[in-house]
Amino acid sequence: MELARRVAKNALFNTSALVVGNVSGLFLSVILARVLTPEYFGLYSLTLAVANVAIALANLGVDGAIVRYTAYFSTDIFQLRSHFRYFLKIKILLASLISLVLLFASNNLATIFGDERLALTFAIASLIVFLASLAYALNSLFNGLQEFKYTLLSRIAYEVSRWIFVIPLAVSFLATGAIAGTAAAYLVSLIFLVIIVVRHYSEYIFGETGRVGGKVNTFVGFMSIAGISGIIYAHVDSIMIGHLLTPTDVGYYRAACTIVFALIGFISSLSSVLFPTFTRLTIEDIKRSLDRLTRYLSIIAFPSAFLILYLSEKIVKIVYGTEYLAASSAMFFLSFALLPGAFSYLPTIFNAKERVDISVKLTVSSMLLNVVLNYFLILEMGIAGAAVATVVSRFFTIGFAAILLYKMFSISFRASSVLKPLISSLIMFAVLIVMPEPRSVVIGLAEVIFAGLIYFVVLFGIRGIDMDDFRYFRNLVRF
């Protein structure tokens, strides 16, 4: 129970950070989408997609290595300092190099995407790459130390800054202003993190250091492949839509993604908490905790997926307005991404047990599958094809991760942990379908709430959740 409380406490801070980020990011994106219109929102989204790929190149697995070795050497300040300093030097060098490459290549990239307005946004995005790379490195230090309260505070600083800078600049300078405001927000977040490190953790930076073993470079090498593949995986759809279709189509697609992936981020928030925790656990400890975790995340993910599936067009119309209705087809298919999103913690077990090569192979394979599917499906189905490619490749990753965990470590969970929430969600979905079409938002909301009650009644009736679960949650919150 002590372990459960520690994980729950860390999850509280980490989930709070993700809730702040997802809720703030969701509302900011909605307002920004309305301010910019699909055309300029597409330019903004495409620029950020390219910037995030550049950030991945500037990372090369360093952030994951910082988390892993900070957690591993948390009781040995000398080794922790040696490893962190080593990783920080690599990060500064890579961030500087990639930022300059993006800056000088901005005109050529704008030509590739067929819109000269992107040249300036790509140039400004080079600053985002440098600032974000360093901020992520410091956040990784706190994650490794399991000091998630600083992750929360830095996220708050970043989100508040985005509201201060992004919207006003977007009103005046459209997509260019929005990108400049994002760069300013990363600067504020980085300054905040530097102050915290210098004031409270200076011993992890200043002082004598020793040599770092070759095994570290092997770990970083695998993590770099995983990191680059993962970020390409996350943004290749937007980039390919921008190249094969238009930046405006990117705007529609990102409008759909914003809502769906905000929910995925919330549901999968335990992944970053569990990585340093899994590092210290035995396989038997992991087995004992996995079934309960799978069940609880499934209870949230399955009904959420079916609700978005049913309400996709209404959500787009209410949130973004009728000019974004083209996004509803992508949201319809993306709703299924919530299901593998609930199991995104599975690959972290390989990383924590120094079998990062397995997660790398899974990520690279899934990324390649995603690229191939995107090419054919975008040409055939437009942005809906990109959504299908995303869902299929994510199921591929989680499916093979589950198979390999069972074969390598005999780690599995009971089928009922997934089947009972699925059955309850299907009944809820059937109730929604047979209900009359709501004539107003209030009636529609009432119908959704009624269907949600049906879900929990059925779930309780088939013992997908019981009083022991309520007692478990009550004990967890007694920190």
C-alpha positions in Angstrom: 0.0 0.0 0.0 2.9 2.3 0.6 4.0 1.8 -3.0 0.5 2.5 -4.2 0.3 5.7 -2.1 3.6 6.9 -3.6 2.5 6.1 -7.1 -0.9 7.8 -6.4 0.8 10.9 -5.0 3.0 11.2 -8.0 0.1 10.5 -10.3 -1.8 13.3 -8.5 0.9 15.8 -9.4 1.5 14.4 -12.9 -2.1 14.1 -13.7 -2.7 17.6 -12.4 0.0 18.8 -14.8 -1.5 17.0 -17.6 -5.0 18.2 -16.7 -3.7 21.8 -16.6 -1.9 21.3 -19.9 -4.7 19.4 -21.7 -7.6 21.6 -20.4 -5.7 24.9 -21.0 -4.4 23.6 -24.3 -7.8 22.5 -25.4 -9.5 25.8 -24.7 -6.5 27.7 -26.1 -6.6 25.7 -29.3 -10.4 26.1 -29.6 -10.1 29.9 -29.3 -7.1 30.0 -31.5 -8.8 27.9 -34.2 -11.7 30.4 -34.1 -9.4 33.4 -34.2 -7.2 32.1 -37.0 -9.8 30.2 -39.2 -8.9 26.8 -40.7 -6.4 28.4 -43.1 -4.1 30.0 -40.6 -4.8 27.5 -37.9 -3.4 24.9 -40.4 -0.3 27.0 -40.9 0.2 27.2 -37.1 -0.4 23.5 -36.6 1.9 22.4 -39.5 4.7 24.7 -38.1 4.3 23.1 -34.6 4.4 19.6 -36.1 7.7 20.3 -37.9 9.0 22.0 -34.7 8.2 18.9 -32.6 10.0 16.6 -35.1 13.0 19.0 -34.8 12.8 18.8 -31.0 12.9 15.0 -31.2 16.0 15.2 -33.3 17.5 17.6 -30.7 16.6 15.1 -28.0 18.1 11.8 -29.4 17.0 9.9 -26.4 18.6 12.2 -23.8 15.4 13.0 -21.9 14.5 9.3 -21.4 18.1 8.6 -20.3 17.9 11.5 -17.8 14.7 10.0 -16.3 16.1 6.5 -16.1 19.6 7.3 -14.6 18.3 10.0 -12.3 15.9 7.5 -10.8 18.6 4.8 -10.7 21.2 7.0 -9.0 18.8 8.9 -6.8 20.8 8.0 -3.7 24.2 8.7 -5.2 24.7 12.4 -5.8 28.1 12.1 -7.4 26.9 9.6 -10.0 23.6 11.5 -10.5 25.6 14.7 -11.1 28.0 13.0 -13.5 25.3 11.6 -15.6 23.1 14.6 -15.6 26.0 17.0 -16.6 26.9 14.5 -19.4 23.4 14.4 -20.7 22.9 18.2 -20.4 26.0 18.9 -22.5 24.7 16.6 -25.2 21.3 18.3 -25.1 22.7 21.9 -25.4 24.9 20.9 -28.4 22.1 19.1 -30.2 19.5 21.8 -29.5 21.8 24.5 -30.9 22.6 22.5 -34.0 19.0 21.5 -34.9 17.7 25.0 -34.2 20.2 26.5 -36.6 19.4 23.9 -39.3 15.7 24.7 -39.0 16.4 28.4 -39.1 18.5 28.3 -42.3 16.2 25.7 -44.0 13.0 27.6 -43.3 12.6 28.9 -46.9 13.2 25.5 -48.5 10.7 23.9 -46.1 8.1 26.5 -47.0 8.7 25.7 -50.7 8.2 21.9 -50.0 4.8 22.6 -48.4 3.9 25.1 -51.1 3.2 28.1 -48.9 5.8 30.9 -48.6 4.1 32.2 -45.4 5.6 29.2 -43.6 9.1 30.5 -44.0 8.7 33.1 -41.2 6.9 30.7 -38.9 9.5 28.0 -39.4 12.3 30.6 -38.6 10.6 31.5 -35.4 10.0 27.9 -34.6 13.7 27.3 -34.5 13.7 29.3 -31.2 11.0 27.0 -29.9 13.2 24.0 -30.6 16.1 25.4 -28.5 14.0 26.6 -25.6 11.7 23.5 -25.4 14.7 21.1 -25.6 16.3 22.6 -22.6 13.0 22.8 -20.7 12.3 19.2 -21.4 15.7 18.2 -20.1 15.1 19.9 -16.7 11.7 18.4 -16.5 13.2 15.0 -17.0 15.5 15.6 -14.0 12.4 16.2 -11.8 10.6 13.2 -13.3 13.6 11.0 -12.5 13.7 12.4 -8.9 9.9 11.8 -8.8 9.5 15.5 -7.9 6.4 15.9 -10.0 5.3 19.0 -8.2 7.9 21.0 -10.2 6.6 19.4 -13.4 3.1 20.7 -12.4 4.4 24.2 -11.6 6.4 24.5 -14.8 3.4 23.4 -16.7 1.3 26.1 -15.0 4.0 28.7 -15.9 4.0 27.6 -19.5 0.2 27.6 -19.9 -0.3 30.9 -18.2 2.3 32.4 -20.5 0.6 30.9 -23.5 -2.6 32.7 -22.6 -0.7 35.9 -22.1 1.3 35.8 -25.3 -0.3 33.5 -27.9 -3.9 34.8 -28.3 -3.0 38.6 -28.4 -0.2 38.0 -30.9 -2.4 35.7 -33.0 -5.1 38.4 -33.2 -2.5 40.9 -34.5 -0.2 38.7 -36.5 -2.2 35.5 -37.2 -0.2 32.2 -37.4 3.2 34.1 -37.1 2.0 35.7 -33.9 0.8 32.4 -32.4 4.2 30.8 -33.0 6.0 33.7 -31.5 3.8 33.6 -28.5 4.5 29.9 -28.1 8.2 30.6 -28.1 7.7 33.3 -25.4 5.8 30.7 -23.2 8.7 28.2 -23.5 11.1 30.9 -22.5 9.1 31.6 -19.3 8.9 27.9 -18.5 12.7 27.4 -19.0 13.5 30.4 -16.7 11.3 29.0 -14.0 12.9 25.6 -14.2 16.4 27.0 -14.1 15.6 29.0 -11.0 14.2 25.9 -9.2 17.3 23.8 -10.1 19.8 26.5 -9.1 18.0 27.2 -5.8 17.1 23.7 -4.7 19.2 21.2 -6.7 22.5 23.0 -7.4 24.4 20.0 -6.1 23.1 18.0 -9.1 24.9 20.4 -11.5 27.8 22.0 -9.7 30.7 20.0 -8.4 33.1 17.3 -9.4 32.0 14.7 -11.9 33.2 11.2 -13.0 33.2 9.2 -16.2 30.0 7.9 -17.6 30.0 4.2 -18.6 29.6 2.9 -22.1 26.3 1.2 -21.2 24.8 4.7 -20.9 25.5 5.4 -24.5 23.9 2.2 -25.6 20.7 3.1 -23.7 20.8 6.6 -25.1 21.2 5.2 -28.6 18.1 3.0 -28.3 16.1 5.8 -26.7 17.1 8.2 -29.5 15.7 5.9 -32.1 12.6 5.5 -30.0 12.3 9.2 -29.4 12.7 10.2 -33.0 10.4 7.5 -34.2 7.8 8.3 -31.5 7.6 12.0 -32.3 7.5 11.4 -36.1 4.8 8.9 -35.3 2.9 11.6 -33.5 3.2 14.3 -36.1 3.8 12.6 -39.4 0.1 12.6 -40.2 -0.1 16.4 -40.0 3.1 16.8 -42.1 1.9 14.4 -44.7 -1.5 16.0 -44.9 0.2 19.4 -45.4 2.3 17.9 -48.2 -0.3 15.7 -49.9 -3.3 18.0 -49.3 -3.2 21.6 -48.0 -2.3 23.4 -44.7 -6.0 24.1 -44.3 -6.7 20.4 -44.2 -4.0 20.3 -41.4 -6.2 22.8 -39.5 -9.2 20.6 -39.8 -7.3 17.5 -38.7 -5.5 19.2 -35.8 -8.9 20.5 -34.6 -10.1 16.9 -34.3 -6.9 15.7 -32.7 -6.9 18.5 -30.1 -10.0 17.1 -28.4 -9.3 13.4 -28.7 -5.6 13.6 -27.7 -6.4 15.8 -24.7 -8.5 12.9 -23.4 -5.8 10.4 -24.3 -3.2 12.5 -22.5 -5.4 12.5 -19.4 -6.0 8.7 -19.5 -2.4 7.8 -20.2 -1.0 10.2 -17.6 0.3 7.4 -15.4 2.9 6.3 -18.0 5.4 9.0 -17.1 4.8 8.4 -13.4 5.2 4.6 -13.7 8.5 4.7 -15.7 10.7 5.7 -12.7 8.5 3.6 -10.4 8.8 0.5 -12.6 12.6 1.0 -12.6 12.7 0.1 -8.9 10.1 -2.7 -9.0 10.5 -6.4 -9.6 8.6 -8.2 -12.3 6.4 -9.8 -9.6 5.5 -6.3 -8.2 4.6 -5.2 -11.7 2.4 -8.2 -12.2 0.4 -7.5 -9.1 -0.3 -3.9 -9.9 -0.9 -4.2 -13.6 -4.4 -5.9 -13.5 -5.9 -3.2 -11.3 -4.3 -0.4 -13.4 -5.6 -1.9 -16.6 -9.1 -2.2 -15.3 -9.3 1.3 -14.0 -8.0 2.8 -17.2 -10.4 0.7 -19.3 -13.3 1.9 -17.2 -12.5 5.5 -18.3 -11.3 4.8 -21.9 -14.0 2.7 -23.4 -17.0 4.9 -22.6 -15.1 8.0 -23.6 -14.3 6.4 -27.0 -17.9 5.5 -27.7 -19.2 8.9 -26.6 -16.8 10.8 -29.0 -17.7 8.3 -31.7 -21.4 9.1 -31.2 -21.0 12.8 -30.7 -18.2 13.7 -33.1 -20.1 15.9 -35.5 -21.9 17.7 -32.6 -18.7 18.2 -30.7 -17.0 19.9 -33.7 -20.0 22.1 -34.4 -20.4 23.3 -30.8 -16.7 23.7 -30.1 -15.3 25.1 -33.3 -18.3 26.2 -35.3 -19.8 25.1 -38.6 -16.7 26.2 -40.7 -14.8 23.3 -39.0 -17.4 20.5 -39.8 -14.9 18.9 -42.1 -13.0 17.8 -39.0 -15.8 15.6 -37.8 -14.9 12.7 -40.1 -11.4 12.5 -38.6 -12.7 12.8 -35.0 -15.1 9.9 -35.7 -12.2 7.5 -36.4 -9.8 9.1 -33.9 -12.2 8.2 -31.1 -10.9 4.6 -31.3 -7.4 5.9 -30.5 -8.6 6.2 -26.9 -8.6 2.5 -26.5 -4.8 1.8 -27.2 -4.2 5.1 -25.4 -5.4 3.5 -22.1 -2.5 1.0 -22.5 0.3 3.3 -23.4 2.1 2.4 -20.2 2.9 -1.1 -21.4 6.0 -0.2 -23.5 7.4 1.7 -20.4 8.0 -1.6 -18.7 10.5 -2.6 -21.4 12.4 0.7 -20.9 12.4 0.5 -17.1 13.9 -3.0 -17.3 16.6 -1.9 -19.7 15.0 -3.7 -22.6 14.6 -0.4 -24.5 15.5 -2.3 -27.7 12.1 -3.9 -27.6 10.2 -0.7 -27.3 12.4 0.8 -30.0 11.5 -2.0 -32.4 7.8 -1.6 -31.6 7.9 2.2 -32.1 9.9 2.1 -35.3 7.7 -0.7 -36.8 4.5 1.2 -35.8 5.9 4.5 -37.2 6.7 2.9 -40.5 3.3 1.3 -40.7 1.8 4.7 -39.9 3.7 6.4 -42.7 2.7 3.8 -45.3 -0.9 3.8 -44.3 -1.0 7.6 -44.2 0.3 7.8 -47.8 -2.4 5.6 -49.2 -5.3 6.4 -47.0 -4.8 10.2 -47.1 -4.9 10.1 -50.9 -8.0 7.8 -50.7 -9.9 9.2 -47.8 -8.4 12.6 -47.0 -8.0 13.5 -43.3 -10.2 10.6 -42.3 -7.6 8.3 -43.8 -4.9 9.9 -41.6 -7.1 9.2 -38.6 -7.6 5.5 -39.6 -3.8 5.2 -40.0 -3.2 6.6 -36.6 -5.7 4.2 -34.9 -4.4 1.1 -36.7 -0.8 1.8 -35.9 -1.5 2.5 -32.3 -3.4 -0.8 -31.9 -0.4 -2.5 -33.5 2.0 -1.1 -30.9 -0.1 -2.0 -27.9 -1.1 -5.4 -29.2 2.5 -6.5 -29.8 3.7 -4.9 -26.5 1.2 -7.1 -24.6 2.2 -10.2 -26.5 6.0 -9.6 -25.9 5.5 -8.8 -22.2 3.7 -12.1 -21.8 6.4 -14.1 -23.7 9.4 -12.4 -22.1 8.2 -11.7 -18.5 4.9 -13.7 -18.2 3.2 -10.3 -17.6 -0.5 -10.3 -18.4 -3.8 -9.1 -17.2 -7.2 -10.7 -17.0 -9.4 -10.4 -20.0 -12.3 -9.4 -17.8 -10.5 -6.2 -17.0 -11.1 -5.1 -20.6 -14.2 -7.0 -21.5 -16.5 -5.8 -18.7 -15.9 -2.0 -19.5 -16.3 -2.9 -23.2 -19.7 -4.6 -22.7 -20.9 -1.8 -20.5 -19.8 0.8 -23.1 -21.6 -1.1 -25.9 -24.8 -1.1 -23.9 -24.4 2.6 -23.2 -23.8 3.2 -27.0 -26.9 1.3 -27.8 -29.0 3.4 -25.4 -27.7 6.6 -27.1 -28.6 5.3 -30.5 -32.2 4.4 -29.6 -32.7 7.8 -27.9 -34.5 10.5 -29.9 -32.3 13.1 -31.6 -31.9 15.9 -29.0 -33.5 19.3 -29.9 -31.1 21.3 -27.8 -27.7 21.2 -26.1 -29.4 20.8 -22.7 -31.4 17.8 -23.8 -28.4 16.3 -25.5 -26.4 16.7 -22.3 -29.1 15.1 -20.3 -29.2 12.1 -22.6 -25.4 11.7 -22.3 -25.6 11.9 -18.5 -28.4 9.3 -18.5 -26.3 7.0 -20.8 -23.4 7.4 -18.5 -25.5 6.3 -15.5 -26.6 3.3 -17.5 -22.9 2.5 -18.1 -22.0 2.5 -14.4 -25.1 0.6 -13.4 -24.3 -2.2 -15.9 -20.6 -2.1 -14.9 -21.5 -2.4 -11.3 -24.0 -5.2 -12.1 -21.5 -7.4 -13.9 -18.9 -6.7 -11.2 -16.6 -4.6 -13.4 -16.3 -2.3 -10.3 -17.3 -3.0 -6.7 -17.1 -1.6 -3.2 -13.5 -2.9 -2.8 -12.5 -0.4 -5.5 -14.1 2.5 -3.7 -12.3 1.4 -0.5 -9.0 1.2 -2.5 -9.4 4.7 -3.8 -10.2 6.0 -0.3 -7.0 4.4 1.1 -4.9 5.8 -1.7 -5.8 9.4 -1.0 -4.6 9.1 2.6 -1.1 10.3 1.8 
